[in-house]
Amino acid sequence: MMKKTNKTCVFLLCAFLTFSLFGCDKTPSEEGTKPPSTPRGEEPMTGNWYDDENFEPVIRFTVTADTHVGSGTTDYYYWTQELFAQQFQHGYSYASTQEYDKLDAFIDVGDWVDHGYPGEYENFVRVYKENIREGTQFIPVLAGHEQIYGTVEDYTTNLRMDTGVHSVINGYHLIGVSNYQGSNTSPIKGFEWLEEQVREAYNDDPYKPIFVFQHHPINDTIPSHNDNGYSEQYHAIYKNYPNVILFTAHTHIPGSEPANILQHDYTSIGVAAMAYNEQHDDYVFAPWENLKAVDGKTIAMSYATDEEHKGIGEMYIVEADEQGRTRVLLYDIYQNGMKADIDGEGTMAYYFEDVTDKSTWLYTSARWEEDSAPQFGAHAAVEIVKNANGSLSVSFPQAKGKYGVFCYDMFLTNEQTNETVSHRIYSLQWNSIMPTARGHEFTGLTVGAQYTLSIEPVSSFAKYGKPLTVTFTAS
């Protein structure tokens, strides 16, 4: 982790004069400068500031999304009501163990009901009212699923909340942006309103993060369908404020996926879906252009049954201290504890030392090139088992890498015909309990033919490791 550096009194004086001359209503880019990277000249803390003993938060809130609460107890998403309740329970449980024991807000970044039916609203409102405590704000932003059969008026009536929320908690600004349904992803309150809110937050304190919540990601940042029809308008606002930390949803990609965070002109963080997690072959993400075509696709992952999509239950716990230093912890609802880091060392979290100083940013696109390809262990081997139906099941231990393993590309070649079939399976490193081995069943093999199987581990930034290979005769 990079540490802050002291600035001279001259620099601080210049910064002060700059703000005085240009007034309080300018953006950083309009001013032609940026805030000094050490807020108000404080001395940097010794040690790792993000360690518990060196970090004293003054705000804490949770972030979830895509809860898809159903209308009854038998519909497909009835069980998400329980998961929704547990986010409150676990959030308060974690906070009670900390010196700063408050939980200031719960944020839900849209698609918190599945269709917008009255019964869904009833369940959603009931669960949050049964579990929220005095002193905690609840901010759910409106998105597409709430408006399939529901309306904006259903939202304002049932939740008694405006479609644009700007809350200030202990000096930190939280801005909730509700958007229209379908392809019209623009803010219901309008872009002028959004610009005013972000500018107001910046003018209040240009050194601290500005937390913004909207459902659709900005195109060409983190993996998504690139279906935000108003990305340019959103980006035109946020790019002027490097201290914006933007939380988005919609993609249903796990929060623990390394590609789901990017710092460019500002910080974009994807929020995991509570109802189900998936990835699609039409997702756009620059490094994934280097993935090999497998099964005729480049990306395809979907959880279709309860047992599968219940394997991931993540929420963010966001904490910031008086100086603006921020950490985003990944909490595993199913395991009732912090999510383990990919390498198994410690817990998974994102750290922001100074959002106004890009030299301290850890999650830029430079990671795409710095990433080292995952590798199998020296004694890794493929196990092959013939099934009663004539198919062959293969299994192998997980590889390891700096950013874990995104997937395994498997290529099975018939040595007689030189025909190759391919398949992609995922490491499931996002699950509450990551499996120690992965496998696949191959069917339609020719008895007596010799085959070579090549298994290539792939990182989240499309770096391919040395393949694990085995040659066998089908029987």
Buried (B, 14 or more C-beta within 10 A) or exposed (E): EEEBEEBEEEBBEBBEEBBEEEEEEBBBEEBEBBBBBBBEEEEEBEEEBBEEEEBBBBBBBBBBBBBBBBBEEEBEBBBBBEBBBBBBEBBBEBBEEBEBEBBBBBBBBBBBBBBBBEBBBBBBBEBBEEBBEEEBBBBBBBBBBBBBBBEBEBBBEBBEBEBBBBBEBEEBBBBBBBBBBEEEBBBBBEBEBBBBBBBBBBBBBBBBBBBBBBBBBBBBBBBBBBBBBBBEBBBEBBBBBBBBBBBBBBBBBBBBBBBBBBBBBBBBBBBBBBBBBBBBBEBBBBBBEEBEEBEEEBBBBEBEEEEBBBBBBBBBBBBBBBBBBBBBBBBBBBEBBBBBBBEEEEEBBBBBBBBBBBEBBBBEBEBBEEBEBBBBEEEBEBEBEEEEEEBBEBBBBBBBBBBBBBBBBBBBBBEEEEEEBBBBBBBBBBBBEBBEEBBBEBEEBEEEBEBBBBBBBBBBBBBBBEBBEBEBEBE
